[in-house]
Amino acid sequence: MMAAAHEIPKVLGQLPSAVVTKHLSRGIQTGDEAPPTATLLKSAVQKDETDARWRVGPVRDLLVEAMERFDERPATADGWLAPRLHATLRMSRSEAADDEMWNHLAFIVAPDYVVWRHKNAGLVQSARFTGPHYTQAFSRLWWAAELFRNSDDYRPVELACTVQDVLNTTMRLDIIDHRPTAQAVLRVLRNLITEDTPRLGDQVNALSSAINAAGSTLVYDVLAPDAPIDDEATIEWITDSQIMAPVLWEILPDGPSDGRVPETSIETLASMFGQMLADAPKRKRSRHSSNENIDTV
């Protein structure tokens, strides 16, 4: 077990990005030093400790389990951890947009996980501790689960995480907020995997570029309308966090039952995207085969 070498608070909080930047030394980025937790806590604002969803214990348990399970290949932890982190930290999108909370999780609660997962060429990029939602170590996982789940079904999230370029590139696109678009991208990816297509990362990047460029002239939400989202189901799912047991490690949890994406809309866009990909130029990368679930930083 990889134990944390620092004091861990009982609940999550908020930590300003400027504080992270001020104290983020090279020693912390290499994993040779731990962040100055006592000093950082003086700048942090603790969340409501009576609200069960902000308790650190279940999150730490997940992270320790992930480090043990995927010790040999840290990048493969994403597909296992993303849905379980999302189902543990139950919150609205507006709450999840709080960068200071993710700063607190990465720099105070679990800097050891950030180093374990994202150390590359001996160093962790600063954006893994405090950065945009598609780069920060934990925000990227929560948002991957939020954007790629199909209602309460997290299986599409596992698929999305099999190729790192989906998280590193596709998740940056504004159009991925449109649920049929997100599911159609994964449908194309699934077809590529079924066909044993090589260099999946290059394929994903080409597809992302193509659909993003076409999105300026094609209106995907008109071509493939989404079903109304049941916001009450999300509220109920969040409320249930007060009484829920920790998520299971061997079985996928359930997300909020806020309505499935219409299959006809997925198929419409998947067919269109498949043709776009066939017509798109592919940029080959010689460093590695993109079939592998690897981390690009």
C-alpha positions in Angstrom: 0.0 0.0 0.0 1.2 3.5 -0.9 0.5 5.5 2.3 0.3 9.3 2.3 3.3 10.9 4.0 1.3 13.9 5.1 -1.6 14.9 7.4 -4.9 14.4 5.7 -8.0 16.5 6.7 -11.3 14.8 7.3 -13.3 16.8 4.7 -12.6 18.4 1.4 -12.2 22.2 1.2 -11.2 25.0 -1.2 -7.6 26.0 -1.9 -6.9 29.0 -4.1 -4.8 28.3 -7.2 -2.4 31.1 -6.3 -1.5 29.3 -3.1 -0.8 26.0 -5.0 1.4 27.9 -7.5 3.3 29.6 -4.6 4.1 26.4 -2.8 4.5 24.0 -5.8 8.3 23.3 -5.8 10.3 21.1 -8.0 10.7 18.7 -5.1 6.9 18.3 -4.9 6.7 17.8 -8.6 9.2 15.0 -8.6 7.7 13.4 -5.5 10.8 13.9 -3.4 8.9 16.3 -1.1 5.4 16.6 0.3 3.4 19.8 0.2 3.5 21.9 3.4 0.0 20.7 4.6 -0.1 22.7 7.8 0.7 25.9 6.0 -1.7 25.1 3.2 -4.6 24.4 5.5 -4.3 28.0 6.9 -5.2 29.2 3.4 -7.9 26.6 2.8 -11.6 26.9 3.5 -13.1 23.6 4.8 -16.4 22.4 3.4 -19.4 21.5 5.6 -18.2 18.5 7.6 -21.8 17.4 8.2 -22.3 16.8 4.5 -21.2 13.2 3.9 -20.3 13.7 0.3 -17.3 15.9 1.2 -15.7 13.3 3.5 -12.2 12.5 2.5 -12.1 8.9 3.8 -14.0 7.2 0.9 -12.0 9.2 -1.7 -8.7 8.2 -0.1 -9.8 4.6 0.0 -10.5 4.6 -3.7 -7.1 6.2 -4.5 -5.1 3.8 -2.4 -7.0 0.9 -4.0 -6.3 2.3 -7.5 -2.6 2.7 -6.7 -2.4 -0.9 -5.6 -4.4 -2.4 -8.5 -2.7 -0.5 -11.2 0.8 -0.1 -9.8 2.5 -1.4 -13.0 0.5 0.8 -15.4 -0.9 3.9 -13.7 -2.7 5.2 -16.8 -5.0 2.2 -16.8 -6.4 3.4 -13.5 -8.4 6.1 -15.2 -11.2 3.8 -16.5 -11.6 2.2 -13.1 -11.4 5.3 -11.0 -13.4 7.9 -13.1 -16.9 6.4 -12.6 -16.2 5.5 -8.9 -14.8 9.0 -8.2 -17.9 10.5 -9.8 -20.3 8.3 -7.9 -18.4 9.1 -4.6 -18.2 12.9 -5.1 -21.8 13.5 -6.0 -22.3 17.1 -7.0 -23.8 19.3 -9.6 -21.8 20.6 -12.6 -21.7 24.1 -11.1 -20.1 22.6 -7.9 -17.7 20.5 -10.0 -16.6 23.7 -11.8 -15.0 24.9 -8.6 -11.2 24.7 -9.3 -10.4 25.4 -5.7 -11.9 22.2 -4.6 -9.9 20.1 -7.0 -6.8 22.1 -5.9 -7.5 21.0 -2.3 -7.9 17.3 -3.3 -4.8 17.2 -5.4 -2.4 19.3 -3.2 -3.6 18.6 0.3 -5.6 15.3 0.3 -3.8 13.3 -2.4 -0.6 14.7 -3.8 0.9 11.2 -3.6 -1.7 10.0 -6.1 -1.0 12.9 -8.5 2.7 12.0 -8.5 2.0 8.3 -8.9 -0.3 8.8 -11.8 1.2 11.7 -13.7 4.9 11.6 -13.1 6.5 11.7 -16.5 10.2 12.0 -17.3 10.7 12.4 -13.6 8.3 15.3 -13.1 4.6 16.1 -12.7 3.3 19.0 -14.7 1.9 21.8 -12.5 -1.4 21.6 -14.4 -2.0 18.2 -12.8 -2.2 19.9 -9.4 -4.0 23.0 -10.5 -5.3 23.4 -14.1 -8.3 23.2 -16.4 -10.9 20.5 -16.1 -9.4 18.4 -18.9 -5.9 18.4 -17.4 -6.1 18.5 -13.5 -5.6 15.1 -12.1 -9.0 14.6 -10.5 -11.2 17.1 -12.3 -10.4 15.4 -15.6 -11.7 12.1 -14.2 -14.9 13.5 -12.7 -15.7 15.4 -15.9 -14.9 12.4 -18.1 -17.5 10.4 -16.1 -20.0 13.3 -16.3 -19.6 13.9 -20.0 -19.4 10.3 -21.3 -21.8 8.5 -19.0 -25.2 7.6 -20.6 -27.6 8.4 -17.8 -26.8 6.0 -14.9 -24.6 3.8 -17.2 -20.9 4.3 -16.6 -19.8 1.7 -19.2 -19.2 4.4 -21.9 -16.8 6.1 -19.4 -14.7 3.0 -19.2 -14.5 2.9 -23.0 -13.6 6.6 -23.2 -10.7 6.0 -20.8 -9.2 3.2 -22.9 -7.6 5.8 -25.1 -5.9 8.7 -23.4 -6.5 11.0 -26.3 -10.2 11.0 -25.6 -9.5 12.7 -22.3 -6.5 14.7 -23.5 -8.1 16.0 -26.7 -11.7 15.2 -27.2 -12.8 16.4 -23.7 -11.4 19.9 -24.5 -14.1 20.4 -27.2 -17.2 22.5 -26.3 -19.3 20.3 -28.5 -18.7 17.3 -26.3 -21.3 18.9 -23.9 -23.9 17.7 -26.4 -24.6 14.2 -25.1 -25.4 12.5 -28.5 -22.1 13.9 -29.8 -20.2 12.4 -26.9 -21.9 9.0 -27.3 -21.4 9.0 -31.0 -17.7 9.6 -30.6 -17.5 6.6 -28.4 -19.6 4.6 -30.8 -17.0 5.3 -33.5 -14.2 4.4 -31.1 -15.9 1.1 -30.2 -16.1 0.3 -33.9 -12.4 1.1 -34.4 -11.5 -1.2 -31.5 -13.8 -4.0 -32.8 -12.0 -3.7 -36.2 -8.6 -3.8 -34.5 -7.7 -0.5 -36.0 -4.1 0.5 -35.2 -3.0 3.8 -33.7 -6.2 4.6 -32.0 -4.9 7.8 -30.5 -4.2 9.2 -33.9 -7.7 8.2 -35.0 -9.3 9.9 -32.0 -7.3 13.1 -32.6 -8.2 13.2 -36.3 -11.9 12.6 -35.5 -11.9 15.3 -32.8 -10.4 17.8 -35.2 -12.9 16.9 -37.9 -16.1 17.1 -35.8 -14.9 20.3 -34.1 -14.3 21.9 -37.5 -17.6 20.7 -38.9 -19.4 21.9 -35.7 -18.9 25.5 -36.9 -21.2 24.8 -39.8 -23.3 21.8 -38.7 -25.6 22.1 -35.7 -25.3 18.7 -34.0 -28.1 19.4 -31.6 -30.5 19.9 -34.5 -29.3 17.0 -36.5 -29.3 14.7 -33.5 -31.5 16.1 -30.7 -31.0 15.0 -27.1 -33.8 13.9 -24.8 -34.8 16.3 -22.0 -32.5 15.8 -19.0 -34.2 15.0 -15.7 -32.6 17.4 -13.3 -34.7 16.1 -10.4 -33.0 12.7 -10.8 -29.6 14.3 -10.4 -30.8 16.2 -7.3 -32.1 12.9 -5.8 -28.8 11.2 -6.6 -26.8 13.9 -4.9 -29.2 13.8 -1.9 -28.7 10.0 -1.5 -25.0 10.6 -0.9 -26.0 11.3 2.8 -27.0 7.6 3.3 -25.1 5.7 0.5 -22.5 3.1 1.3 -19.0 3.4 -0.3 -19.0 2.4 -4.0 -18.1 -1.2 -4.7 -14.7 -1.9 -6.3 -15.7 -4.9 -8.4 -19.0 -3.6 -9.7 -19.7 -0.3 -11.5 -21.8 2.1 -9.5 -24.9 3.8 -10.8 -24.9 7.4 -11.9 -27.9 9.7 -11.8 -30.9 8.3 -13.8 -31.4 11.6 -15.7 -32.5 10.1 -19.0 -30.8 8.0 -21.7 -29.5 9.6 -24.9 -31.8 8.7 -27.9 -30.3 5.8 -29.8 -31.4 7.3 -33.1 -29.4 10.5 -32.4 -26.3 8.5 -31.6 -26.6 6.4 -34.7 -27.1 9.5 -36.9 -24.0 11.2 -35.6 -21.9 8.0 -35.4 -22.5 7.4 -39.1 -21.7 11.0 -39.9 -18.5 11.0 -37.8 -17.4 7.7 -39.2 -17.4 9.3 -42.7 -15.6 12.4 -41.4 -12.9 10.2 -39.9 -12.5 8.3 -43.2 -12.0 11.6 -45.0 -9.7 13.1 -42.3 -5.9 13.2 -42.5 -4.1 11.2 -39.8 -1.1 12.6 -38.1 1.2 9.7 -37.1 3.2 9.8 -34.0 6.4 7.8 -34.0 7.0 7.8 -30.2 4.5 5.1 -29.5 1.6 3.1 -30.7 -1.6 4.8 -29.8 -3.3 1.5 -29.3 -1.8 1.5 -25.8 -3.5 3.2 -22.9 -0.7 5.7 -22.2 -0.5 9.1 -20.7 0.5 12.0 -22.8 1.5 15.1 -20.9 
